[in-house]
Amino acid sequence: TTVRYRTMRGPDLHVPLLLLSVITARPCSYNSNTAFVSSRHVVVDSRGSNALRRCDAGQDVCSVSSSCSSSSQFTTGEATDALIEAIRQMDLSLSDDATRIFHGRGGYYPGYEHVTLDWYPPVLLLTSFKAVECSKLALWCDALSTRWDECFEHGNKQEDQGTSMNLVYQCRAETPTTTRIVYGSVPDIHIVTENDGKEKFLVHLLRGQNHGLFLDMANGRTWVRENAANETVLNLFAYTCAFSISALNGEAREVINVDMSKGALKVGQRNHEVNRMLGDSSSSGGASVGRSRFLGHDIFKTWGKIRKLGPYGIVVVDPPSYQKGSFVAKKDYHKLIRRLPALLRPGGRALICLNAPELDTVYLSGLVNSSAPTLRFVQRLDNPETFPAIDKERALKVLVYELEEEEGDEEDNR
């Protein structure tokens, strides 16, 4: 049992907290059929008894890490812990772009395939895809706390010094996913950057499994930025429109963002606003901000409008691999690919993306060869170095294709 007194800081308040934890080597995941009696904590808020909470570790597992380890425990496991080694090497600053710090999913670190660590300044996000023993979680959080102090209490940048630690832990071992704040807080309006601070994106770490910006797609956005000049860009499955921001920073003429989630597109519009991408725009259908248009439609039922707004110099196709009721790659991807020749101008390019471990490049290129033979393969983009993978075919695949200068037969618009 460890008792530690700690101050939890918010934007305008300093609340003393007393955390008492009893830790065993039980998995830190929620199971509705199991009572985790031996691994629970009590949070006592000095404001009064109404703030008293008592939680099972599985229900509020992240709070365990703030007090459940001792220095002797930390010493025991650190020499062979791949994540702790990565934590020791991280160099954090509030001015950093968002990035992945540790990518266990790629298989480079045996035994850590379930763990990732991301930096969304000013918040660290630790994610586990299977149950983690509380003692192991405590080791990681102690290492993060130690390295945070080294970066921010003794850092070289004066604006960083004195920054309190912010850490979120998400466990995806079971449904529903559990997400909790371990240390500190998360900004109410959380904006991170990419492209050396030139592009800004709203993120949300406490809701769902997708946080508003896919870090593994950074090289795809770079490619769009570098090739978008004077082009009309179509962004299919636009989500929060990160590709649109990159295209406009690359001097695209216009970007058409299409996604059936109107909520995601609303966030996309706000991303354009925080990047000051406002101004004149034509108004032939769909909400618009500056040189971007936002169509909240089912792509498979909107081909007529999409085609009318073209032809396009770049088409980005970045669908979910499996989203029930919306898109299933094995069943639906060929329907998208066969439309591309009619959407692209001669010489136009398509960025065709797939993040399904079970479907490799041969599968994806086979779909293109059979469904759109007038598209010529140009290259496969490398994934960011922060996403190392032993088997590239199980990782994100981003392929560039180009429409041959001589257009093929135009298909009907059924």
Summary of the structure (lengths in Angstrom):
residues: 414
radius of gyration: 23.6
end to end distance: 67.0
largest distance: 75.2
contacts: 1327
relative contact order: 0.09
helix: 29%
strand: 28%
